[in-house]
Amino acid sequence: MIAWTGTKTVVLGMGRSGQAAAEWLFAQKAEVTVFDESKSAGVKDLARRWEARGALAVIGQEKLPHARFARAILSPGIDPKRPVVGQLRSAKVPMFGELELGARACLCPILAITGTNGKSTTTELIAAILQAAGKKAVACGNLGQPLCEVAPFSGGLDYAVAEVSSFQLETIETFRPRIAVHLNLTPDHLDRYADVKAYAAAKNRIFENQTSEDVAVIQQGLSLPKLAARTVTFSATDGSADYALRDGWLCAGADRVMRQDETKLRGPHNAENLLAALAVADAEKISREAVKKACLDYRPLPHRCEVVAIRDGVTWINDSKATNPDAMERAVSGAEGTVILIAGGKDKGFDFSVSRNQLAGKVRGALLLGEMAVKMEKAWSGVVPCRRVESLEEAVERAAQMAVTGETVLLSPGCSSYDMFKNFEERGEKYRQCVNALPEEKKKK
């Protein structure tokens, strides 16, 4: 254990993870410096608050004035290639992330979930199942509440169920979840990683410190290094997996547990989320009654294939959380009828030509916005009729003019939101507002 009292520690990044790490360190009486390159009014206000409490704050700079620190805590949003990280590494300052810090302080077992898509839904499902069984469990991590926020009261918990991202896993050292879940892997964050192999390597670190006493729940067919943990597989397409979707049934081995259509989660991707949660529940010996109750009661999180409205036979769906091509393709394939697709956003290095076959014949028209609009239009030329728009408002208005009874208007961007919005939640809320604000003459077909 590190003795933090009096230890000069810098926290890089003043987002929620960074704030949580700084709060925990402050409570341990460490000498805290907070750092952020942003010059925004919000960051300046945070800096003033920390200085009022006796911490040091360095904002609006690429580097620290000096690197004389005993420890550094890296927030997941800080790219390890940033100059300040290089500065600290050159000075040989020991560095790890907020996830590692929180895990070291956590006094209850950690169940961790990663994967390109479905992490939040599966994390919440597992927490709900445990709670239905009478366990004290919280969903945390990349989902919203950082592990450092959970650590101070973790002694009163049975479980911390943590969604963990590749960014968080980059900076672990001893992080060892009792159960580690890897849902899937498709290209993402190629603006941060050199290639998919580097992205996969970061994800695979979730298993790095597990032993034979631990459990790894993995998607059947996922390419992984040799694991020390006991492995359990799941699949919505391969009936030979330990947990599989067979004829609409969620099955554990030969046991039919429940039908997927009894739940509010649709599509093969959600079947895998349910199967992974079921595998975790069985590993922790949770009753099937608790599993069924939680899964049947669970409602999908906002901005994840969320039905906003059904008007004049047209279904309007908000899937703003779809920030990569695979998530977009899954949403399109799961939509009712043909689709008017609203897509585009920040350029993360994706090649959208890989989506041509999945969109052909299903997407009747695409309305494209943001940095990726031109590239997407070129990638889908000859397969999907595309039109570029300047704003989400324009996209919704044109979709209302185009859609006919039986079709779905789907916001599933396939890109992150940062070129036009603060986050995917803000983008989804804007879409919802635009749909609900459509004048009556545009709602009728």
Buried (B, 14 or more C-beta within 10 A) or exposed (E): EBEBEEBBBBBBBBBBBBBBBBBBBBEBEBBBBBBBBBEEEEBBEBBEEBEEEEBBBBBEEEBBEEBEBBBBBBBBBBEBEBEBBEBBBEEEBEBBBBBBBBBBBBEBBBBBBBBBBBBBBBBBBBBBBBBBBEBEBBBBBBBEBBBBBBBBEBEEBBBBBBBBBBBBBBBBEEBBBBBBBBBBBBBBBBEBBEEBEBBBBBBBBBBBBBEEEBBBBBBBEBEBEEBBBBEBBBBBEEEEBBBBBEEEBBBBEEEEBBEBEEBEBBBBBBBBBBBBBBBBBBBBEBEBEBBBBBBEEBEBBBBBBBEBBEBEEBBBBBBBBBBBBBBBBBBBBBBEBBBBBBBBBBBBEBEBBBBBEBBEEBBBBBBBBBBBBBBBBEBBEEBBEBBBBEEBBBBBBBBBEBBEEEBBBBBBBBBBBBBBBEBBBBBBBBBBEBBEEBEEEBBEB
